[in-house]
Amino acid sequence: MDRAERFLALAGRLRTDHAAVGLALAGRAGARLAAVLGMSISRSTVLRLVKALPEPEVPTPRVVGVDEYATRKGRHYDTVLVDVETRRPIDLLPDREASSLAAWLARRPGIEVVCRDRAPFFARRHCRGTPASQVADRWHLWHNLGEAAERAVARHRQCLRVLVPDREAKAEPPAPPEEKAGSPWRSERFANRVRARHATVHALLEAGRSRRSIGRQLRMTHRTVKSLADAAKPEDLFRGQWQHNRTSVLDEYKPYLDERWDEGCTNAWKLWEEIVPLGYRGSYGRVCAYLREKRTSPRPVTAQPPAPRVVTRWILSRPETLTKIEQLRLKAVLANCPELGALTGHVRSFAHMLTERQGERLPQWLDAVRQDDLPSLHTLAAGIDRDRDAVIAGLTLPWNSGVVEGHVNRIKMLKRQMLGRAGFDLLRKRVLLAP
């Protein structure tokens, strides 16, 4: 081999190495690594080498997963397609239109199954007209059911007060507290700031200024100006992250502590030892602090009813995974509210249908849901009915779009690597060719 042939062979290997570095790290980081390895190159040249790589030859897959990802969140979205069996991306589309996906599927008649989430643009008739059968992802179905269940629980939040015993009758009526413009914070610093901003905004409104001009002058967002303007008095705005109403690991055990306190047991160590077998995983100090507050506070300190999201978690969880006290509290809620009892039955029936792959039972489940007064589940049932074939397939077949979600996360990482340089063509090359 003469000198010219050796140079061409070396140059070819160098181009391959530079392209591999560019696929892994993009331009700027790739150029820095290449300089460390003794093969200096500019970042623009690295990107040109990546763009010049040939298109990968991908055989027609049998099962395809499809999902969208944001190039500009809320404005522009593209589509990624993944071979579910090999777990490799096979193509990217420059939009998320159903017609583009239908045309892509029509050019590949060998595709038998399309896994997708329940986004409406992939469920439109353009995609349903292709010979491939569509499969709705099971995780998204469960997520939709969880959101509907939380709305149902929030609608019956008054029923959750059964978990907080009424001690009004037991206690002697306290002396009427002095009326004062107090705040829920330990420090008056935040309260005084809210009062000052509230007064300033209302003074400007009385002077005839618009909310937009007030926001520009005070450098506030439209949402902040609106909340200050809509509040009749500053005390209406006393809420936020500095309040003493954050959730705690002790919250679900406070009703038990309150009950034992009323029975005369005020020893913090003894009460801590009693709730540990019930599932409490917090410290003794939390229990001691709660009882100390009960002793020293001029007003009664009792547990608050659980948030709707907490009760929703109890309903969505397997019963055997709940602690003893969670099981008892959930049982009390369901006994007090027939609607939430019916909701729990529907959720567990759907969970059994999902885990056991019994999609043929979906029509009976939808009919049962419509028999109860649960508007949020009715809305969910109407959406499932419009996409019934794909949902039944998702509850029956073993395929899902989990691998697609992983590639969407990877695409976000690649976009951040190429901030300002991640055009569609370059991004597509890196997604399809990177190992």
C-alpha positions as CSV (number, residue, x, y, z in Angstrom):
1,M,0.0,0.0,0.0
2,D,1.5,3.3,-1.0
3,R,1.4,6.6,0.9
4,A,-1.8,7.9,-0.8
5,E,-3.7,4.7,-0.1
6,R,-2.6,4.7,3.5
7,F,-3.7,8.4,3.8
8,L,-7.1,7.7,2.4
9,A,-7.6,4.7,4.7
10,L,-6.5,6.8,7.7
11,A,-8.8,9.6,6.6
12,G,-11.7,7.2,6.2
13,R,-11.2,5.8,9.7
14,L,-10.9,9.3,11.1
15,R,-14.2,10.4,9.5
16,T,-15.9,7.3,11.0
17,D,-14.5,8.1,14.4
18,H,-15.6,11.7,14.2
19,A,-19.1,10.7,13.1
20,A,-19.4,8.2,16.0
21,V,-18.3,11.0,18.4
22,G,-20.9,13.3,16.8
23,L,-23.7,10.7,17.1
24,A,-22.9,10.3,20.8
25,L,-22.2,13.9,21.9
26,A,-23.3,16.2,19.1
27,G,-21.2,19.2,18.0
28,R,-19.7,21.2,20.9
29,A,-19.1,18.3,23.3
30,G,-18.0,16.0,20.5
31,A,-15.4,18.6,19.3
32,R,-14.0,18.8,22.9
33,L,-13.7,15.0,23.2
34,A,-12.1,14.7,19.8
35,A,-9.5,17.3,20.8
36,V,-8.7,15.3,23.9
37,L,-8.3,12.2,21.8
38,G,-5.8,13.9,19.5
39,M,-8.1,14.3,16.4
40,S,-9.2,17.9,16.6
41,I,-12.2,19.0,14.6
42,S,-14.7,21.9,14.7
43,R,-18.2,21.4,16.1
44,S,-19.8,22.4,12.7
45,T,-17.7,19.8,10.9
46,V,-18.8,17.2,13.4
47,L,-22.5,18.0,12.7
48,R,-21.9,18.0,8.9
49,L,-20.4,14.5,9.2
50,V,-23.4,13.3,11.1
51,K,-25.8,14.8,8.5
52,A,-23.8,13.1,5.7
53,L,-24.3,9.6,7.2
54,P,-26.4,7.3,5.0
55,E,-30.0,6.6,6.0
56,P,-30.3,3.3,8.0
57,E,-32.0,0.4,6.2
58,V,-34.8,-0.7,8.4
59,P,-37.0,-3.8,7.5
60,T,-40.7,-3.3,7.8
61,P,-41.6,-4.1,11.4
62,R,-44.6,-6.1,12.5
63,V,-45.5,-4.1,15.7
64,V,-45.0,-0.3,15.7
65,G,-45.3,2.1,18.7
66,V,-46.1,5.7,18.0
67,D,-46.0,8.8,20.1
68,E,-45.5,12.6,19.8
69,Y,-42.8,14.7,21.3
70,A,-42.5,18.5,21.6
71,T,-40.0,20.5,19.6
72,R,-41.6,23.7,21.0
73,K,-43.9,22.8,23.9
74,G,-47.5,23.9,23.2
75,R,-46.7,25.0,19.7
76,H,-45.1,22.3,17.5
77,Y,-44.9,18.5,17.9
78,D,-43.3,15.7,15.8
79,T,-43.9,12.0,15.8
80,V,-41.6,9.1,16.7
81,L,-42.1,5.5,15.5
82,V,-40.5,2.6,17.2
83,D,-40.2,-1.1,16.4
84,V,-41.7,-2.6,19.6
85,E,-40.1,-6.0,19.0
86,T,-36.6,-4.8,18.5
87,R,-37.0,-1.7,20.7
88,R,-35.3,0.5,18.1
89,P,-36.6,3.8,16.6
90,I,-37.4,3.4,12.9
91,D,-38.5,6.9,11.8
92,L,-39.4,10.4,12.8
93,L,-42.2,12.4,11.2
94,P,-42.1,16.3,11.1
95,D,-45.6,16.7,12.5
96,R,-48.2,14.8,14.5
97,E,-51.0,14.8,11.9
98,A,-53.1,11.7,11.5
99,S,-52.9,12.0,7.7
100,S,-49.1,11.9,7.8
101,L,-49.1,8.8,10.0
102,A,-51.7,7.1,7.8
103,A,-49.6,7.8,4.7
104,W,-46.5,6.4,6.4
105,L,-48.4,3.2,7.4
106,A,-49.9,2.8,3.9
107,R,-46.4,2.6,2.5
108,R,-45.6,-0.3,4.8
109,P,-48.4,-2.9,4.4
110,G,-46.5,-5.4,6.5
111,I,-47.3,-3.6,9.8
112,E,-49.9,-5.6,11.7
113,V,-50.2,-3.7,15.1
114,V,-49.9,0.0,16.0
115,C,-49.4,0.8,19.8
116,R,-50.4,4.3,20.8
117,D,-51.6,6.4,23.7
118,R,-55.1,7.8,23.6
119,A,-54.2,11.1,21.9
120,P,-57.1,12.1,19.6
121,F,-55.0,12.9,16.6
122,F,-53.7,9.3,16.4
123,A,-57.2,7.9,16.9
124,R,-58.8,9.7,14.0
125,R,-60.4,8.0,11.0
126,H,-57.3,8.5,8.8
127,C,-55.4,6.1,11.0
128,R,-58.3,3.8,11.7
129,G,-58.6,3.2,7.9
130,T,-55.2,1.5,7.7
131,P,-55.1,-2.4,7.8
132,A,-53.0,-2.4,11.0
133,S,-55.0,-2.9,14.2
134,Q,-54.6,-0.2,16.8
135,V,-53.8,-0.9,20.5
136,A,-54.4,1.6,23.2
137,D,-51.6,1.7,25.9
138,R,-52.7,0.1,29.2
139,W,-50.7,2.6,31.4
140,H,-52.6,5.5,29.8
141,L,-55.9,3.8,30.3
142,W,-55.1,3.4,34.0
143,H,-53.9,7.0,34.2
144,N,-57.2,8.2,32.7
145,L,-59.1,6.1,35.2
146,G,-57.1,7.5,38.1
147,E,-57.8,11.1,37.0
148,A,-61.5,10.4,36.7
149,A,-61.5,8.7,40.1
150,E,-59.8,11.7,41.7
151,R,-62.5,14.0,40.3
152,A,-65.2,11.7,41.7
153,V,-63.6,11.7,45.1
154,A,-63.2,15.5,45.1
155,R,-66.9,15.8,44.2
156,H,-67.7,13.9,47.4
157,R,-65.1,15.5,49.6
158,Q,-67.7,16.2,52.4
159,C,-67.9,12.4,52.9
160,L,-64.3,12.4,54.0
161,R,-65.1,14.3,57.1
162,V,-66.3,11.0,58.6
163,L,-62.6,10.2,59.3
164,V,-62.5,13.2,61.7
165,P,-64.5,12.6,64.9
166,D,-66.7,15.5,65.9
167,R,-65.4,16.7,69.3
168,E,-67.5,19.9,69.4
169,A,-70.0,18.3,71.7
170,K,-67.4,16.8,74.0
171,A,-65.5,20.0,74.6
172,E,-66.7,22.9,76.6
173,P,-67.4,25.9,74.4
174,P,-64.2,28.0,74.3
175,A,-64.2,31.7,75.0
176,P,-64.6,33.7,71.8
177,P,-61.2,34.5,70.4
178,E,-60.2,38.1,69.9
179,E,-60.7,39.3,66.3
180,K,-57.3,40.2,64.9
181,A,-55.9,40.5,61.4
182,G,-53.5,37.6,62.0
183,S,-51.8,35.5,59.4
184,P,-51.1,31.8,59.2
185,W,-47.4,32.3,59.1
186,R,-45.0,32.3,62.1
187,S,-43.3,35.4,60.7
188,E,-45.3,38.6,59.8
189,R,-42.8,39.3,57.0
190,F,-44.9,37.4,54.4
191,A,-48.2,38.8,55.6
192,N,-47.0,42.4,55.6
193,R,-45.7,41.9,52.0
194,V,-49.1,40.6,50.9
195,R,-50.9,43.5,52.6
196,A,-48.6,46.0,50.9
197,R,-49.0,44.5,47.4
198,H,-52.7,44.2,47.9
199,A,-53.0,47.9,48.9
200,T,-50.8,49.1,46.0
201,V,-52.8,47.2,43.4
202,H,-56.2,48.4,44.7
203,A,-54.9,52.0,44.9
204,L,-53.8,51.8,41.2
205,L,-57.2,50.3,40.2
206,E,-59.1,53.1,41.9
207,A,-56.9,55.5,40.0
208,G,-58.2,54.1,36.8
209,R,-55.2,52.0,35.8
210,S,-55.7,48.8,33.8
211,R,-54.5,45.4,35.2
212,R,-52.1,45.1,32.3
213,S,-50.4,48.4,33.0
214,I,-50.3,47.6,36.7
215,G,-48.5,44.4,35.9
216,R,-45.9,46.2,33.8
217,Q,-45.4,48.9,36.4
218,L,-45.0,46.5,39.4
219,R,-43.4,43.8,37.4
220,M,-46.0,41.2,38.2
221,T,-47.5,38.5,36.1
222,H,-51.1,38.8,35.0
223,R,-52.1,35.9,37.3
224,T,-50.6,37.7,40.3
225,V,-52.3,41.0,39.5
226,K,-55.6,39.2,39.0
227,S,-55.4,37.4,42.4
228,L,-54.6,40.6,44.2
229,A,-57.3,42.6,42.4
230,D,-60.0,39.9,43.0
231,A,-59.3,39.6,46.7
232,A,-61.6,41.9,48.8
233,K,-59.1,41.9,51.7
234,P,-55.5,40.8,52.0
235,E,-56.5,38.0,54.5
236,D,-58.2,36.2,51.6
237,L,-54.7,35.7,50.1
238,F,-53.2,34.1,53.2
239,R,-52.4,30.8,51.7
240,G,-49.2,29.2,50.3
241,Q,-46.2,27.2,51.0
242,W,-45.4,28.9,54.4
243,Q,-48.7,27.9,56.0
244,H,-48.7,25.2,58.7
245,N,-50.9,22.8,56.7
246,R,-48.4,20.7,54.8
247,T,-49.0,17.0,54.6
248,S,-47.1,14.8,57.0
249,V,-46.4,11.1,57.4
250,L,-48.3,11.5,60.7
251,D,-51.5,12.8,59.2
252,E,-53.3,9.5,58.7
253,Y,-52.5,8.5,62.3
254,K,-53.7,11.7,63.9
255,P,-57.4,10.5,64.3
256,Y,-56.1,7.5,66.3
257,L,-53.9,9.8,68.4
258,D,-56.9,12.2,68.9
259,E,-59.1,9.3,70.0
260,R,-56.4,7.9,72.5
261,W,-55.9,11.5,73.8
262,D,-59.6,11.8,74.5
263,E,-59.4,8.5,76.4
264,G,-56.8,10.0,78.7
265,C,-53.5,8.6,77.2
266,T,-51.2,11.6,76.8
267,N,-47.8,9.8,76.9
268,A,-46.1,10.4,73.6
269,W,-43.8,7.4,73.8
270,K,-46.6,5.0,74.5
271,L,-48.7,6.4,71.6
272,W,-45.7,6.2,69.3
273,E,-45.3,2.5,70.2
274,E,-49.0,1.9,69.5
275,I,-49.0,3.4,66.0
276,V,-45.7,1.8,64.8
277,P,-47.4,-1.6,64.4
278,L,-50.2,0.1,62.4
279,G,-47.7,1.1,59.8
280,Y,-46.2,4.4,61.0
281,R,-42.7,4.9,59.6
282,G,-42.0,8.4,61.0
283,S,-40.0,9.5,64.0
284,Y,-41.0,9.7,67.6
285,G,-40.3,13.5,67.5
286,R,-43.2,14.1,65.1
287,V,-45.6,12.4,67.6
288,C,-44.1,14.3,70.5
289,A,-44.5,17.6,68.6
290,Y,-48.1,17.0,67.7
291,L,-49.0,16.2,71.3
292,R,-47.1,19.2,72.6
293,E,-49.1,21.4,70.2
294,K,-52.3,19.8,71.6
295,R,-51.2,20.7,75.1
296,T,-50.1,24.3,74.5
297,S,-52.5,25.5,71.8
298,P,-55.3,27.7,73.1
299,R,-57.6,26.2,70.4
300,P,-58.3,22.4,69.9
301,V,-55.8,20.7,67.7
302,T,-57.3,17.8,65.7
303,A,-56.7,15.9,62.6
304,Q,-57.8,17.2,59.2
305,P,-59.8,15.0,56.7
306,P,-57.5,13.4,54.1
307,A,-57.1,15.1,50.7
308,P,-59.1,13.7,47.8
309,R,-55.8,12.6,46.2
310,V,-54.9,10.6,49.2
311,V,-58.2,8.7,49.2
312,T,-57.8,8.2,45.5
313,R,-54.5,6.5,46.1
314,W,-56.2,4.2,48.6
315,I,-58.8,3.3,46.0
316,L,-56.3,2.7,43.2
317,S,-53.9,0.6,45.3
318,R,-54.2,-3.1,45.8
319,P,-56.0,-3.7,49.2
320,E,-53.2,-5.9,50.5
321,T,-50.6,-3.1,49.9
322,L,-52.3,-0.6,52.2
323,T,-51.4,-0.4,55.9
324,K,-53.9,-1.5,58.5
325,I,-54.9,2.1,59.4
326,E,-55.3,3.0,55.7
327,Q,-57.6,0.0,55.2
328,L,-59.7,1.0,58.2
329,R,-60.0,4.6,57.1
330,L,-60.9,3.6,53.5
331,K,-63.5,1.2,54.9
332,A,-65.0,4.0,56.9
333,V,-65.2,6.3,53.9
334,L,-66.8,3.7,51.7
335,A,-69.4,2.8,54.4
336,N,-70.3,6.5,54.7
337,C,-70.6,7.2,50.9
338,P,-72.3,4.8,48.6
339,E,-71.0,6.7,45.5
340,L,-67.4,6.2,46.5
341,G,-68.2,2.5,47.3
342,A,-69.5,2.1,43.7
343,L,-66.4,4.0,42.4
344,T,-64.1,1.6,44.3
345,G,-65.9,-1.4,42.8
346,H,-65.6,-0.1,39.3
347,V,-61.9,0.7,39.7
348,R,-61.1,-2.7,41.1
349,S,-63.1,-4.4,38.4
350,F,-61.2,-2.5,35.7
351,A,-57.9,-3.3,37.4
352,H,-58.7,-7.0,37.3
353,M,-59.8,-6.7,33.7
354,L,-56.5,-4.9,32.9
355,T,-54.1,-7.3,34.7
356,E,-55.8,-10.5,33.6
357,R,-56.1,-9.2,29.9
358,Q,-59.9,-9.7,29.8
359,G,-60.7,-7.0,27.2
360,E,-63.9,-8.8,26.2
361,R,-65.5,-7.7,29.5
362,L,-65.1,-4.0,28.6
363,P,-68.7,-3.5,27.3
364,Q,-70.2,-4.9,30.5
365,W,-67.9,-2.6,32.6
366,L,-69.1,0.4,30.6
367,D,-72.7,-0.5,31.1
368,A,-72.2,-0.9,34.8
369,V,-70.4,2.5,35.1
370,R,-73.4,4.2,33.4
371,Q,-75.8,2.8,36.1
372,D,-74.2,4.8,38.9
373,D,-74.2,8.6,39.6
374,L,-70.5,9.2,38.8
375,P,-70.3,11.9,36.1
376,S,-66.5,11.8,35.9
377,L,-66.6,8.0,35.1
378,H,-69.4,8.7,32.6
379,T,-67.1,11.1,30.7
380,L,-64.3,8.5,30.8
381,A,-66.7,5.9,29.5
382,A,-67.8,8.1,26.6
383,G,-64.2,8.6,25.6
384,I,-63.5,4.9,25.7
385,D,-66.6,4.2,23.7
386,R,-65.3,6.4,20.9
387,D,-62.1,4.3,20.8
388,R,-63.6,1.0,21.9
389,D,-61.7,-1.3,19.4
390,A,-58.3,0.0,20.4
391,V,-59.1,-0.1,24.1
392,I,-60.3,-3.7,23.9
393,A,-57.2,-4.6,22.0
394,G,-55.0,-2.9,24.6
395,L,-56.8,-4.8,27.4
396,T,-56.3,-8.1,25.5
397,L,-53.0,-8.1,23.6
398,P,-49.6,-8.1,25.2
399,W,-48.3,-5.0,23.4
400,N,-47.9,-1.6,24.9
401,S,-46.1,1.7,24.1
402,G,-43.8,1.7,27.1
403,V,-40.7,1.5,24.9
404,V,-41.9,4.5,22.9
405,E,-42.1,6.6,26.1
406,G,-38.4,5.7,26.8
407,H,-37.4,6.9,23.3
408,V,-39.3,10.1,23.8
409,N,-37.3,10.8,27.0
410,R,-34.1,10.0,25.0
411,I,-35.1,12.5,22.3
412,K,-35.6,15.2,24.9
413,M,-32.0,14.5,26.1
414,L,-30.7,14.7,22.5
415,K,-32.5,18.0,22.0
416,R,-30.9,19.5,25.0
417,Q,-27.5,18.4,23.9
418,M,-28.0,20.3,20.6
419,L,-29.6,23.4,22.0
420,G,-30.1,25.8,19.1
421,R,-28.8,23.3,16.5
422,A,-31.4,20.5,16.8
423,G,-33.1,20.8,13.4
424,F,-35.4,18.0,12.4
425,D,-32.9,16.4,9.9
426,L,-30.0,16.4,12.3
427,L,-32.1,15.2,15.2
428,R,-33.6,12.4,13.0
429,K,-30.1,11.2,12.1
430,R,-29.0,11.1,15.7
431,V,-32.1,9.3,16.9
432,L,-32.0,6.7,14.2
433,L,-28.3,6.0,14.0
434,A,-27.0,6.5,17.6
435,P,-26.4,3.2,19.4
